[in-house]
Amino acid sequence: MEGLIPVESVVQGINLIRGQKVMLDSDLAVFYWVGTKVLNQAVKRNTEPFPDILK
């Protein structure tokens, strides 16, 4: 299938910070082919899937 992101690329973007696996917004933006600012705006507009991290 075209357009799928290789697993290796995703795994490389995962960082371990204070015992939590996280991805930086800049790395996620690359996967979605959008700018970091656009990704952050979309997250702020759709807070329901992210209740714990945005409060």
C-alpha positions as CSV (number, residue, x, y, z in Angstrom):
1,M,0.0,0.0,0.0
2,E,1.2,3.5,-0.8
3,G,1.2,6.2,1.8
4,L,1.9,4.0,4.8
5,I,4.7,5.1,7.1
6,P,7.4,2.4,7.8
7,V,7.3,1.2,11.4
8,E,11.0,2.0,11.7
9,S,10.3,5.7,11.1
10,V,7.7,5.8,13.8
11,V,9.8,3.9,16.3
12,Q,12.7,6.4,15.7
13,G,10.4,9.3,16.6
14,I,9.5,7.8,20.0
15,N,11.5,9.3,22.9
16,L,11.6,8.2,26.5
17,I,11.1,11.1,28.8
18,R,10.7,10.6,32.6
19,G,9.6,7.0,32.0
20,Q,6.9,8.0,29.4
21,K,7.1,7.2,25.7
22,V,6.4,10.5,23.8
23,M,6.6,11.9,20.3
24,L,7.4,15.5,19.7
25,D,4.8,17.5,17.8
26,S,7.3,18.2,15.1
27,D,7.8,14.5,14.5
28,L,4.1,13.9,14.3
29,A,3.6,16.8,12.0
30,V,6.0,15.1,9.5
31,F,3.9,11.9,9.5
32,Y,0.7,13.9,8.8
33,W,2.4,16.1,6.1
34,V,1.4,19.3,7.9
35,G,3.2,22.0,9.7
36,T,3.8,21.8,13.5
37,K,1.5,24.9,14.0
38,V,-1.3,23.3,12.0
39,L,-1.0,20.0,14.0
40,N,-1.1,21.9,17.4
41,Q,-4.2,23.9,16.2
42,A,-6.0,20.7,15.3
43,V,-5.2,19.2,18.7
44,K,-6.5,22.3,20.5
45,R,-9.7,22.2,18.5
46,N,-10.3,18.5,19.2
47,T,-9.4,18.1,22.9
48,E,-11.7,15.1,23.6
49,P,-9.2,12.5,22.5
50,F,-6.5,14.2,24.7
51,P,-8.2,15.0,28.0
52,D,-5.3,14.2,30.3
53,I,-2.5,16.0,28.5
54,L,-4.2,19.3,27.8
55,K,-5.5,20.1,31.3
